[in-house]
């Protein structure tokens, strides 16, 4: 049986942190919990070594725009630029197909 699929969007946030990561883990957890409350939020995946990658998934571009403008998220973005990140890159992509392997 073929599973029905509706396209959605992924926001890919790739970053390199500064040496000053005080408060970062708490902020990341708070932002994840806040994102879950936003209309159109679908989920998140994250990994970090020297380079961090966080991918959040959204129903549509409007939901992404609203999340970017959310008040607490705006404050956190500023702190990220002034304290936690040396560099970051954001990509917004439309997911038109997906599949997985699970043994």
N, C-alpha and C positions, 0 to 999 in steps of 0.2 A: 504494500500500500504506500502511495506517495503522500508525504506530509505536505499540507498546504503551507505556502511560504508568502509572506508579505515583506517587501523590502523595508529597510530601516536605515538609520544613520549611525556612524561610528565617529566619535571624536578621539583622535589619537594624540596624546600629549606625551612628547618625548623630552626628557630633561637631563641636565647635569647639575648636581647640587653644589653649593658652596661648602666650605668647612663649617659654617655656622648653621647647624640643623636643629638648634634648640627649639622645641615646640612643634617640630615638623610632623612627627608621628601622630600626635594628638590632633593636629589640624587636619591631616589626611583622613583620619577616622571620622572627625566631625563633618568634613565635606562629603564623605561617602554617605553618611547617615542623612545629611541634608538633601543630597541629590536624590536619594531614594524617595523622598517626599514630593519631588517635583512631578507635575503632570508630564507624561510622555517618557519618563525614565524607564529603561528596560534592564539595565545591568551594568556591571563593571568588571574589568580584568586588569591586574596590575602586577608588575615585576620590576625589581631594581637590583642592579649591580653598580658598575660605574655609571651606566646610563639607565635611567628609569623610563618605563613605558607604562602609561595608564590609558586604557581604552574604555570610554563610557559609551553606552548604546542608548539611542533615542528613537522614538517613533517618527519624528519629523524635524525639519529645520526650525520650525517655530519653537519647539521644546528646547532645542539647543540654544537659540537666541535668548529665551527666557531664563535659562540656567546661567548663561554668561552674565546677565544683568541682575541676578539675584543679589540682594544687598550684602549678605555675609560672604558670598562667593567673591564679590567685587573687592571687599576688604582683604580677603585672603590672597587674591591675585596681586594686590599691591605689596603685601608682605612678602609674597614669593619673589617678586622682582627686586625688592630691597634687601632681603635677607637670605632666602633659601636657595635661589637658583643663580647659577652662573650663565646658564643658557637653557632655552626651551624652544620647542617647535610644536605648533598645533596644526593638525590636518583634520579636515572633515570630509568623510567619505560616505557614499551611498553603498549599502550592502545589498546586492541584488541576488546573491546566491550564497548558501553555506552548506557545509557538510562536516561530519566528524567521524572519527574512528574511536571505538571504545571496546577494549578486549574484555 
